[in-house]
Amino acid sequence: MNEKHKNILLKIGFLTLMVGFAVLLLIAKIKREQTCKSDANIKINHLDGNYLIDEQTILNTIKRKFPINQKIDTRYLENLENFLKINPQVKEAQAFIDNSGKLNVSITQRRPILRVITRDGLNFYIDKEGEKFPTSKLYTVKVPVVTGISTEKNGSVGKIKGKFLLRVLVVQNYIAEDQFLAALFGQMMVKDNGEILLIPRIGDFAIELGDETELTEKFKNLKIFIGEGLKNVGWEKYKNINVKYKGQVICTK
């Protein structure tokens, strides 16, 4: 066999291999789209141990709205993902069929950083992106609580609209990046003029923060005062600590 014939046979063999591989992929795709079982794998990432939603509830919802024991194709999977993301507690949802023909659903929960209780009793969480979503009957997330906010026009879901709540979000996102501050504060109160009061987890006093400007300087002054002042006189010495004025910490008993 000359070199020319060898090259031809090699090319034919390679082409046959590629065609065979393509056929196998096509068969696997058809099998995934046509074969489906009456159950599904549900995976929810419970960030920080939060259980706002649970696997069984999601599975029951899927079986009710999207019957599993039928042909499952790409359109089915896309519609299922979009349906699951209607739930405001769900940030992301992905669905696919594995090689055994079983439906797999992966869900990312929203991660609350604050719980808001409005003046008229509305109760919801917000995440660091400013998305509002309802509390859960299954689980209560331990995050700082905000009071004094008026109910927003779009209620307890969707993006934050009110300027006072947006101000609170900026402050909380700053606090969350500082381990000391995050451990110190457990509550915020919003006054009628929109200024913020911070309530520590220890002691019996409030901190007048003002608005969301100059946070680095305000918290720097507060840390110095706590380290050099409160540790000497005690956490019960003052009822109000004001850091909203530039370069000042004003205390009242």
Phi, psi and chi 1 to 4 in degrees:
 res  aa     phi    psi   chi1   chi2   chi3   chi4
   1 MET       -  123.9 -176.7 -178.9  -63.8      -
   2 ASN   -80.6  174.0   57.6   35.6      -      -
   3 GLU   -63.2  -34.3 -168.1   67.4   26.2      -
   4 LYS   -64.3  -43.9 -177.0  178.4  179.9  179.5
   5 HIS   -64.9  -37.9  -72.1  159.2      -      -
   6 LYS   -61.5  -44.5  -73.7 -177.0  178.9  179.2
   7 ASN   -63.1  -39.5  -70.5  -23.6      -      -
   8 ILE   -63.9  -43.7  -67.3  174.0      -      -
   9 LEU   -64.7  -38.8  -71.4  175.1      -      -
  10 LEU   -63.7  -42.1  -74.3  173.4      -      -
  11 LYS   -65.3  -41.0  -70.1  179.4  179.4  179.0
  12 ILE   -63.7  -42.5  -67.9  174.0      -      -
  13 GLY   -63.6  -43.4      -      -      -      -
  14 PHE   -63.8  -42.7  179.8   73.5      -      -
  15 LEU   -63.4  -41.3 -178.3   60.0      -      -
  16 THR   -62.4  -40.4  -58.5      -      -      -
  17 LEU   -63.6  -44.3 -178.7   63.4      -      -
  18 MET   -65.1  -41.3  -66.0  -58.9  -64.8      -
  19 VAL   -63.3  -42.9  170.3      -      -      -
  20 GLY   -62.2  -40.8      -      -      -      -
  21 PHE   -64.3  -41.9 -177.8   68.3      -      -
  22 ALA   -63.8  -39.1      -      -      -      -
  23 VAL   -63.4  -42.2  169.9      -      -      -
  24 LEU   -62.7  -41.8  -71.6  175.4      -      -
  25 LEU   -62.7  -41.3  -71.4  177.6      -      -
  26 LEU   -65.2  -42.1 -180.0   60.2      -      -
  27 ILE   -62.8  -42.5  -68.4  173.6      -      -
  28 ALA   -63.2  -40.9      -      -      -      -
  29 LYS   -63.7  -45.9 -178.2  177.5 -176.4  -65.2
  30 ILE   -61.7  -40.4  -66.4  172.6      -      -
  31 LYS   -64.0  -41.5 -178.4  179.7  178.2 -178.3
  32 ARG   -65.3  -37.0  -76.2 -164.2  -59.1  -90.9
  33 GLU   -79.5  -22.9  -68.8 -173.8  -12.3      -
  34 GLN  -104.1  -23.4  -69.4 -176.0  -16.1      -
  35 THR  -101.5  128.0  -54.8      -      -      -
  36 CYS  -148.9  147.2   46.6      -      -      -
  37 LYS  -105.8  169.1  -61.7 -178.4  179.0  179.9
  38 SER   -86.2   14.5   59.1      -      -      -
  39 ASP  -137.5  174.2 -157.1   -5.3      -      -
  40 ALA  -150.6  153.4      -      -      -      -
  41 ASN   -92.2  120.7  -71.5  -36.1      -      -
  42 ILE  -112.6  125.0  -50.1  -64.4      -      -
  43 LYS  -124.5  122.5 -177.9 -180.0  179.0 -178.8
  44 ILE  -120.4  127.3  -58.1  174.2      -      -
  45 ASN   -82.6  104.1   63.6  -28.1      -      -
  46 HIS   -84.0   79.5  -62.0  -70.7      -      -
  47 LEU   -60.9  133.6  -65.6  170.9      -      -
  48 ASP    57.0   25.4  -58.9  -33.0      -      -
  49 GLY    73.9   19.5      -      -      -      -
  50 ASN   -84.2  133.7  -64.0  -23.8      -      -
  51 TYR  -125.9   61.1  -70.6   83.0      -      -
  52 LEU   -67.6  -33.1  -63.2  173.0      -      -
  53 ILE  -132.8  155.5   50.5 -179.0      -      -
  54 ASP  -126.6  160.8   68.7  -64.0      -      -
  55 GLU   -61.9  -41.3  -72.4   79.8   -1.3      -
  56 GLN   -65.8  -38.8 -169.3   58.8   50.5      -
  57 THR   -63.1  -42.2  -60.3      -      -      -
  58 ILE   -64.0  -44.3  -65.4  -63.3      -      -
  59 LEU   -61.9  -43.7 -179.3   58.1      -      -
  60 ASN   -62.3  -39.1  -68.1  -19.0      -      -
  61 THR   -64.6  -43.6  -60.0      -      -      -
  62 ILE   -61.7  -46.4  -67.3  173.9      -      -
  63 LYS   -63.7  -31.3  -73.0 -177.9  175.6 -179.8
  64 ARG   -78.4  -41.0 -174.4  171.5   62.1 -107.2
  65 LYS   -97.5  -30.1  -62.6  -70.8 -174.1  178.2
  66 PHE  -132.4   80.6  -69.7   82.9      -      -
  67 PRO   -49.2  131.2  -25.7   34.4      -      -
  68 ILE   -81.4  -33.4  -60.3  173.3      -      -
  69 ASN   -81.7   60.4   55.4  -17.0      -      -
  70 GLN  -151.0  176.9   64.0  176.4   17.5      -
  71 LYS   -65.8  129.0  178.0 -178.8  176.9 -179.6
  72 ILE  -114.5  117.8  -64.4  179.4      -      -
  73 ASP  -121.8 -173.7   54.3   16.2      -      -
  74 THR   -60.4  -39.8  -58.7      -      -      -
  75 ARG   -64.3  -41.2 -175.0  175.6 -179.7 -178.9
  76 TYR   -57.1  -47.7  171.8  100.8      -      -
  77 LEU   -64.0  -41.8  -63.7  174.7      -      -
  78 GLU   -64.3  -43.7  -69.6  176.6   -8.1      -
  79 ASN   -64.0  -38.0  -70.6  -21.6      -      -
  80 LEU   -64.6  -45.3  174.1   57.9      -      -
  81 GLU   -60.1  -45.6  -70.1  174.2   -9.4      -
  82 ASN   -64.3  -38.0  -68.4  -27.7      -      -
  83 PHE   -64.8  -45.0  174.5   76.1      -      -
  84 LEU   -63.4  -33.7  -68.0  173.0      -      -
  85 LYS   -76.1   -6.5  -74.5 -173.2  -76.9 -171.4
  86 ILE   -65.9  -31.5  -68.0  174.5      -      -
  87 ASN   -63.1  117.2 -176.1  -21.6      -      -
  88 PRO   -64.4  -17.0   20.3  -30.8      -      -
  89 GLN   -80.9  -10.3  -63.8  166.5  -24.6      -
  90 VAL   -97.6  124.2  173.3      -      -      -
  91 LYS   -89.2  -45.5 -174.9  174.5 -176.5  179.2
  92 GLU  -139.3  149.9  -66.3  -68.6  -18.5      -
  93 ALA  -143.2  132.7      -      -      -      -
  94 GLN  -129.5  138.5  -66.3 -178.6  -35.4      -
  95 ALA  -132.9  140.1      -      -      -      -
  96 PHE  -156.6  162.8   64.9   93.9      -      -
  97 ILE  -105.7  127.5  -58.8  -64.1      -      -
  98 ASP   -83.0  178.6   60.8   25.5      -      -
  99 ASN   -66.1  -18.4  -71.9  -29.6      -      -
 100 SER   -86.8   -2.6   69.7      -      -      -
 101 GLY    88.7   14.1      -      -      -      -
 102 LYS   -97.7  138.2 -164.6  166.0 -170.1  176.4
 103 LEU   -75.2  132.6  174.5   64.8      -      -
 104 ASN  -121.4  131.9  -71.0  -99.9      -      -
 105 VAL  -127.6  126.8  176.6      -      -      -
 106 SER  -117.0  127.3  176.5      -      -      -
 107 ILE  -123.9  134.7  -70.2  177.1      -      -
 108 THR  -105.7  119.7  -59.8      -      -      -
 109 GLN   -76.4  154.7  -66.0 -178.0  108.6      -
 110 ARG   -71.0  147.8  -67.8 -162.1  177.0  -82.2
 111 ARG  -108.8  105.8 -176.5  178.9 -176.9 -178.1
 112 PRO   -71.5  142.5   24.3  -30.9      -      -
 113 ILE  -116.3  -15.7   62.1  167.2      -      -
 114 LEU  -147.1  150.8  -75.8  171.8      -      -
 115 ARG  -114.3  127.6 -178.4  170.9 -176.6  169.1
 116 VAL  -108.5  129.4  179.9      -      -      -
 117 ILE  -118.6  109.4  -58.2  174.7      -      -
 118 THR   -76.9  170.8   65.4      -      -      -
 119 ARG   -63.7  -28.5  -68.6 -178.4  178.7 -178.8
 120 ASP   -99.3   15.4   59.7   -4.7      -      -
 121 GLY    94.3    0.8      -      -      -      -
 122 LEU   -67.2  141.8 -158.8   61.9      -      -
 123 ASN  -133.5  121.2 -159.0  -34.3      -      -
 124 PHE  -158.3  166.8   56.2   87.8      -      -
 125 TYR  -101.6  161.0  -66.3  118.4      -      -
 126 ILE  -132.6  148.1   57.9  175.6      -      -
 127 ASP  -102.5  179.8   64.8   12.2      -      -
 128 LYS   -69.3  -17.4   67.2  178.6 -177.1  178.7
 129 GLU   -84.9   -2.9  -73.2   85.1   22.7      -
 130 GLY    86.5   21.5      -      -      -      -
 131 GLU   -92.4  130.4 -164.0   74.8   27.8      -
 132 LYS   -93.7  144.3  -61.2  177.5  -67.5 -176.6
 133 PHE  -154.9  153.2   52.2  102.1      -      -
 134 PRO   -67.4  158.4  -17.9   30.7      -      -
 135 THR   -71.5  171.5   56.3      -      -      -
 136 SER  -117.2  144.3  171.4      -      -      -
 137 LYS   -75.7  -16.7  -64.2  179.0 -180.0  179.3
 138 LEU   -83.8  -32.5  -61.1  172.8      -      -
 139 TYR  -157.8  141.4 -175.5   80.8      -      -
 140 THR  -108.2  120.1  -60.2      -      -      -
 141 VAL   -82.3  133.4 -175.5      -      -      -
 142 LYS   -85.2   91.3  -64.8  179.5  180.0  178.8
 143 VAL  -132.1  161.5  -69.5      -      -      -
 144 PRO   -56.7  147.7  -26.8   35.6      -      -
 145 VAL  -106.3  139.3  175.5      -      -      -
 146 VAL  -114.2  131.1 -179.6      -      -      -
 147 THR  -127.1  165.3   57.8      -      -      -
 148 GLY    93.8   -2.1      -      -      -      -
 149 ILE   -85.7  138.1  -68.6  -71.5      -      -
 150 SER   -79.5  151.8  -61.9      -      -      -
 151 THR   -63.1  135.8  -62.6      -      -      -
 152 GLU   -82.4  160.8  -64.1 -163.3  -45.3      -
 153 LYS   -63.1  -33.8  -67.5 -179.2  179.9  179.0
 154 ASN   -94.5   16.9   59.2  -15.5      -      -
 155 GLY    68.0 -138.9      -      -      -      -
 156 SER  -101.7   11.3   60.8      -      -      -
 157 VAL  -133.4  158.2  -64.4      -      -      -
 158 GLY    93.0 -177.7      -      -      -      -
 159 LYS   -71.6  146.6  -75.9  -71.8 -174.0 -179.4
 160 ILE   -59.7  136.4  -68.6  173.4      -      -
 161 LYS  -114.5  -39.5  -60.2  -65.6 -175.8 -177.5
 162 GLY   -68.9  138.0      -      -      -      -
 163 LYS   -67.1  -30.7   63.6  178.8 -179.2  178.8
 164 PHE   -70.9  -39.6  -69.1  165.9      -      -
 165 LEU   -71.1  -33.9 -167.5   51.2      -      -
 166 LEU   -62.4  -37.8  -75.5  168.8      -      -
 167 ARG   -63.2  -44.0  176.7  176.7  -66.0  173.3
 168 VAL   -60.6  -41.3  165.8      -      -      -
 169 LEU   -60.9  -43.5  177.3   64.2      -      -
 170 VAL   -60.5  -44.5  171.8      -      -      -
 171 VAL   -64.5  -45.2  172.6      -      -      -
 172 GLN   -66.8  -38.6  179.2   57.1   28.3      -
 173 ASN   -62.5  -35.0  -82.8  -25.3      -      -
 174 TYR   -68.1  -46.8 -174.8   96.2      -      -
 175 ILE   -61.0  -40.5  -70.7  173.9      -      -
 176 ALA   -62.7  -24.1      -      -      -      -
 177 GLU   -83.6   -5.4  -65.6  -61.9  -41.2      -
 178 ASP  -117.1  114.6 -173.9  -63.1      -      -
 179 GLN   -59.4  -40.0 -172.1  174.4    4.4      -
 180 PHE   -66.3  -48.2  173.6   77.7      -      -
 181 LEU   -66.0  -39.6  -63.7  176.2      -      -
 182 ALA   -62.6  -35.2      -      -      -      -
 183 ALA   -77.5  -25.1      -      -      -      -
 184 LEU   -78.9  -42.6 -180.0   61.5      -      -
 185 PHE  -101.9  134.4  -61.9  116.1      -      -
 186 GLY  -122.4   -3.9      -      -      -      -
 187 GLN  -156.1  148.9 -175.6  179.6   -8.4      -
 188 MET  -126.5  142.7  -68.9 -170.9 -157.3      -
 189 MET  -122.5  133.7  -64.5  175.7   62.0      -
 190 VAL  -104.5  121.6 -179.5      -      -      -
 191 LYS   -77.1  170.2  -59.9  165.7   68.3  174.7
 192 ASP   -58.5  -32.0  -70.1  -17.8      -      -
 193 ASN   -87.8    4.3   62.7   -0.2      -      -
 194 GLY    90.6   -4.8      -      -      -      -
 195 GLU   -72.7  152.0  -68.0 -170.6  -12.9      -
 196 ILE  -107.7  133.8  -64.3  172.3      -      -
 197 LEU  -106.5  130.4  -73.6  173.1      -      -
 198 LEU  -101.9  132.7  -61.7  175.0      -      -
 199 ILE  -111.9  114.5  -48.4  -61.8      -      -
 200 PRO   -69.6  160.0  -17.1   31.4      -      -
 201 ARG   -74.3  -22.1  -59.5  179.4 -166.9  -87.3
 202 ILE  -122.2  158.4   57.0  175.1      -      -
 203 GLY    84.6  177.4      -      -      -      -
 204 ASP  -132.4   61.1 -174.5   23.7      -      -
 205 PHE  -149.6  166.6   60.6   92.7      -      -
 206 ALA  -121.0  152.5      -      -      -      -
 207 ILE  -113.4  120.0  -63.7  169.9      -      -
 208 GLU   -80.3  106.3  -65.3  -96.9    5.5      -
 209 LEU   -92.0  -27.7 -175.0   68.4      -      -
 210 GLY    83.2 -130.7      -      -      -      -
 211 ASP  -100.1 -163.5   60.5   19.1      -      -
 212 GLU   -91.8    7.7   75.7  -80.7   23.6      -
 213 THR   -87.8  156.9   62.1      -      -      -
 214 GLU    51.9   40.0  -54.7  -65.9  -21.5      -
 215 LEU   -65.0  -37.7  -67.4  178.8      -      -
 216 THR   -59.8  -46.0  -61.5      -      -      -
 217 GLU   -68.6  -42.1 -179.4  179.7   -5.6      -
 218 LYS   -61.4  -46.6  -69.7  174.8 -178.5  177.6
 219 PHE   -74.2  -28.4  -75.5  121.7      -      -
 220 LYS   -63.8  -46.0  177.5 -177.4  177.0 -178.3
 221 ASN   -62.7  -39.1  -67.2  -22.6      -      -
 222 LEU   -64.6  -43.5  176.9   62.8      -      -
 223 LYS   -62.7  -40.9  -73.2 -179.9  178.4  179.5
 224 ILE   -63.0  -43.5  -67.2  172.3      -      -
 225 PHE   -63.7  -42.2  176.1   74.3      -      -
 226 ILE   -63.9  -42.8  -70.6  175.1      -      -
 227 GLY   -71.8  -35.6      -      -      -      -
 228 GLU  -105.9  -16.2  -61.5  178.4    2.5      -
 229 GLY  -110.4  -62.7      -      -      -      -
 230 LEU   -62.5  -33.7  -74.5 -173.8      -      -
 231 LYS   -66.5  -19.5   77.1  172.4 -173.5  178.5
 232 ASN   -93.4  -36.8  -64.9  -39.5      -      -
 233 VAL   -99.8  -13.8  -59.0      -      -      -
 234 GLY    98.1  155.5      -      -      -      -
 235 TRP   -76.8   -8.6  -70.3   80.0      -      -
 236 GLU  -101.2    4.7  -51.9  -61.7  -30.8      -
 237 LYS   -68.6  -41.4  178.3   74.9  172.8 -179.4
 238 TYR  -119.0  153.8  -58.0  107.7      -      -
 239 LYS   -99.3  -24.9  -68.3  -65.8 -176.8 -176.2
 240 ASN  -143.4  131.8 -173.6  -80.8      -      -
 241 ILE  -123.6  119.9  -61.0  172.5      -      -
 242 ASN  -108.1  120.3 -169.4  -34.2      -      -
 243 VAL  -120.0   13.7  -63.2      -      -      -
 244 LYS   -78.2  -16.2   69.1 -179.1 -179.1  179.4
 245 TYR   -94.1  139.6  -60.1  112.9      -      -
 246 LYS   -57.5  124.6 -173.4  174.7 -179.2   61.9
 247 GLY    71.1   16.0      -      -      -      -
 248 GLN  -131.9  149.1  -61.3 -177.0   60.9      -
 249 VAL  -129.0  111.9  177.2      -      -      -
 250 ILE  -110.2  125.4  -58.0  171.9      -      -
 251 CYS  -115.2  142.0  -56.1      -      -      -
 252 THR  -128.9  145.4   55.3      -      -      -
 253 LYS   -90.0      -  -63.7 -178.9  179.7 -179.9
